[in-house]
Amino acid sequence: MLSRFSGPAEVIRGRPTGVAVPVGVTIAVVLLLVIVLGITNPVRAPLVTSDALGPDNGEVVSDYVARAAGTLKQPPGNEHWALVSFARPVSSGTVLEVAATVRVSQLLFRLPLDRVQTPLVPVSVASGAAAIERAHVLASARVQRMTGETVRQGNIAAVSSQQFARDCACVIGIVVRGDLDRLGALRSTSAVRAVEALHADAVFGRFAVRPLLPEQAETVSPGPDDGAVVSGGSP
């Protein structure tokens, strides 16, 4: 006798849920969006700054001065960015006199204090004498924010700010642009210690600037930092 459960086996098929297809479509759309965004907004490679103006740490000063002079012997006909290092700190007025024939783009301020490491304060300026004359005001405001992590560093910043505001003789270098003849003429000025030019294709803002400090006489290296923090610079 056949059991009442005997007979053709019934195949139970799952019913379409209506979920698998939309999920697959969604994944495909997301992947497509990622590809499109990657094409229209590619990840930019980090800017690599390989050009530099100024001496290397540990470099012999006389070697740097000679190396800087050699950069003025490039093929003529183009303008170049260049670093002008002063023999002693100068005022904004002296900058106007020395660099009257070139475009000054940046002034490098640093308060001269005996045996004290004071901060370097670069100030970019627009073209014209008025911007150069006002640069010391911007330097004074900027150095106020360089308070550092110690009381001594805060005092150095405060004293630097006071002296910058008085338009002290605190400019140790300038970044300029001009042709090689005009850059070379700057070297004949008694206030100028060295002039170093970059290649003609250099772009402002994409090169490092490490000025030669007036007190560095033999080797480029950090000086002592054990002197008293008192007002310095020349009014």
C-alpha positions as CSV (number, residue, x, y, z in Angstrom):
1,M,0.0,0.0,0.0
2,L,1.3,3.3,-0.9
3,S,1.5,5.8,1.8
4,R,-0.6,8.9,1.5
5,F,2.6,10.7,1.5
6,S,3.7,8.9,-1.6
7,G,3.6,10.5,-5.1
8,P,5.7,12.9,-7.1
9,A,7.9,15.0,-5.1
10,E,7.0,18.7,-5.0
11,V,9.8,21.0,-5.7
12,I,9.5,24.2,-3.7
13,R,11.1,27.1,-5.5
14,G,12.0,30.3,-3.7
15,R,10.1,33.3,-4.8
16,P,12.0,36.3,-6.1
17,T,12.4,38.7,-3.3
18,G,13.0,41.8,-5.5
19,V,16.1,42.7,-3.4
20,A,19.1,41.2,-5.2
21,V,18.8,43.1,-8.4
22,P,18.4,46.6,-6.8
23,V,21.4,45.9,-4.5
24,G,23.5,44.9,-7.5
25,V,22.5,48.0,-9.4
26,T,23.3,50.2,-6.4
27,I,26.8,48.7,-6.1
28,A,27.4,49.3,-9.8
29,V,26.2,52.9,-9.5
30,V,28.5,53.6,-6.5
31,L,31.5,52.1,-8.3
32,L,30.8,54.2,-11.3
33,L,30.5,57.4,-9.2
34,V,33.9,56.6,-7.6
35,I,35.5,56.1,-11.0
36,V,34.0,59.4,-12.3
37,L,35.0,61.3,-9.2
38,G,38.5,59.9,-9.4
39,I,38.8,61.1,-13.0
40,T,37.4,64.5,-12.5
41,N,39.1,65.1,-9.1
42,P,42.4,63.3,-9.2
43,V,44.4,63.2,-6.0
44,R,47.1,65.9,-6.2
45,A,50.6,64.8,-5.5
46,P,52.2,66.8,-2.6
47,L,54.3,69.8,-3.6
48,V,58.0,68.9,-3.6
49,T,60.2,71.9,-2.9
50,S,63.6,71.2,-4.3
51,D,64.8,74.7,-5.1
52,A,66.4,76.7,-2.3
53,L,68.1,80.0,-1.7
54,G,70.7,80.4,1.0
55,P,73.6,78.5,2.5
56,D,73.4,74.9,3.7
57,N,73.8,74.1,7.4
58,G,77.4,73.6,8.1
59,E,78.6,75.2,4.9
60,V,81.7,77.4,5.0
61,V,80.6,81.0,4.6
62,S,83.3,81.9,2.0
63,D,82.2,78.8,0.0
64,Y,78.6,80.0,0.0
65,V,79.5,83.5,-1.1
66,A,81.5,82.1,-4.0
67,R,78.7,79.6,-4.9
68,A,76.2,82.5,-4.8
69,A,78.3,84.6,-7.1
70,G,78.5,81.6,-9.6
71,T,74.7,81.6,-9.9
72,L,74.9,85.0,-11.6
73,K,76.7,83.5,-14.6
74,Q,73.7,81.9,-16.1
75,P,72.6,82.6,-19.8
76,P,71.4,86.2,-20.0
77,G,68.0,87.4,-21.2
78,N,65.7,86.3,-18.3
79,E,64.7,87.5,-14.9
80,H,65.5,85.4,-11.9
81,W,64.4,85.2,-8.3
82,A,67.3,85.9,-6.0
83,L,68.3,86.2,-2.3
84,V,70.2,89.3,-1.3
85,S,72.0,88.8,2.0
86,F,73.1,91.9,3.9
87,A,76.5,92.3,5.6
88,R,74.6,93.8,8.6
89,P,71.0,94.3,9.4
90,V,69.5,97.3,7.6
91,S,66.3,99.4,7.8
92,S,63.5,99.5,5.3
93,G,64.9,102.8,4.0
94,T,68.2,101.1,3.1
95,V,66.3,98.3,1.3
96,L,64.7,101.0,-0.9
97,E,68.0,102.5,-1.7
98,V,69.9,99.2,-2.4
99,A,67.1,97.5,-4.4
100,A,65.8,100.4,-6.3
101,T,66.4,98.7,-9.7
102,V,64.8,95.3,-8.9
103,R,61.4,94.0,-7.7
104,V,61.4,93.3,-4.0
105,S,59.0,90.5,-3.1
106,Q,59.9,89.6,0.5
107,L,61.8,91.1,3.4
108,L,63.4,88.9,6.0
109,F,63.3,90.5,9.5
110,R,65.4,89.3,12.5
111,L,66.2,91.3,15.6
112,P,70.0,91.3,16.3
113,L,70.5,90.4,19.9
114,D,73.9,89.3,21.2
115,R,74.0,85.6,21.9
116,V,70.2,85.3,21.5
117,Q,68.4,83.2,18.9
118,T,65.7,85.5,17.7
119,P,63.1,84.3,15.1
120,L,63.2,85.0,11.4
121,V,60.1,86.8,10.2
122,P,59.5,86.8,6.4
123,V,57.1,89.4,5.1
124,S,55.9,89.3,1.5
125,V,55.2,92.7,0.0
126,A,53.4,94.1,-3.1
127,S,55.3,96.1,-5.6
128,G,56.2,99.7,-4.7
129,A,57.9,101.7,-2.0
130,A,54.8,102.0,0.2
131,A,54.6,98.3,0.8
132,I,58.3,98.1,1.7
133,E,58.0,101.0,4.1
134,R,55.0,99.3,5.8
135,A,56.6,95.9,6.0
136,H,58.0,96.5,9.5
137,V,54.5,97.0,10.9
138,L,53.4,93.6,9.5
139,A,56.6,92.0,10.9
140,S,55.8,93.4,14.4
141,A,52.3,92.0,14.3
142,R,53.4,88.6,13.0
143,V,56.2,88.0,15.5
144,Q,53.7,88.7,18.4
145,R,52.2,85.3,17.5
146,M,55.6,83.5,17.8
147,T,55.4,83.2,21.6
148,G,57.0,79.8,21.7
149,E,56.7,77.4,24.6
150,T,58.8,79.1,27.2
151,V,58.9,82.4,29.0
152,R,62.2,83.2,27.3
153,Q,60.8,82.7,23.9
154,G,57.8,84.8,24.8
155,N,60.1,87.6,25.9
156,I,62.1,87.4,22.7
157,A,59.0,87.7,20.6
158,A,57.8,90.7,22.6
159,V,61.1,92.5,22.3
160,S,61.3,91.7,18.6
161,S,57.8,93.1,18.1
162,Q,58.7,96.3,19.9
163,Q,61.8,96.9,17.8
164,F,60.1,96.0,14.5
165,A,57.4,98.5,15.2
166,R,60.1,101.2,15.5
167,D,61.4,100.3,12.1
168,C,64.7,99.1,13.5
169,A,67.7,98.1,11.3
170,C,66.4,94.5,11.4
171,V,66.2,93.4,7.8
172,I,68.9,90.7,7.1
173,G,67.9,89.8,3.6
174,I,65.4,90.3,0.8
175,V,64.0,88.1,-2.0
176,V,64.0,90.0,-5.3
177,R,63.4,89.5,-9.0
178,G,65.5,91.0,-11.8
179,D,67.8,90.3,-14.7
180,L,71.3,89.1,-14.1
181,D,72.9,92.5,-14.8
182,R,70.8,94.2,-12.2
183,L,71.3,91.4,-9.7
184,G,75.0,91.5,-10.3
185,A,75.1,95.3,-9.7
186,L,73.7,94.7,-6.2
187,R,76.9,92.9,-5.2
188,S,78.8,96.1,-5.6
189,T,76.9,97.8,-2.8
190,S,78.7,97.8,0.5
191,A,75.6,96.8,2.4
192,V,75.3,93.6,0.4
193,R,77.2,90.4,1.3
194,A,76.0,88.0,-1.2
195,V,73.5,87.6,-4.1
196,E,72.3,84.2,-5.1
197,A,70.0,83.6,-8.1
198,L,67.8,80.7,-8.9
199,H,67.2,79.3,-12.4
200,A,64.9,81.3,-14.7
201,D,62.0,78.7,-14.4
202,A,61.7,78.9,-10.6
203,V,58.3,79.9,-9.2
204,F,57.9,82.2,-6.2
205,G,56.5,80.4,-3.2
206,R,57.9,77.1,-4.4
207,F,61.5,77.5,-3.2
208,A,62.9,77.5,0.3
209,V,64.8,80.5,1.7
210,R,67.5,80.1,4.3
211,P,69.3,83.5,4.7
212,L,72.9,84.0,5.6
213,L,72.9,85.6,9.0
214,P,75.2,88.6,9.4
215,E,76.8,87.1,12.5
216,Q,77.8,84.0,10.6
217,A,81.4,84.7,9.8
218,E,83.1,81.3,9.2
219,T,80.6,78.5,9.2
220,V,76.8,78.4,8.8
221,S,75.6,77.0,12.2
222,P,73.3,78.0,15.0
223,G,74.8,80.5,17.4
224,P,74.6,80.5,21.2
225,D,71.4,81.2,23.0
226,D,72.4,82.2,26.5
227,G,72.4,86.0,26.2
228,A,70.2,88.4,28.1
229,V,66.9,89.3,26.3
230,V,67.0,93.1,26.2
231,S,65.9,95.6,23.6
232,G,68.1,95.5,20.5
233,G,68.3,96.8,17.0
234,S,68.8,100.3,15.8
235,P,65.9,102.7,15.8
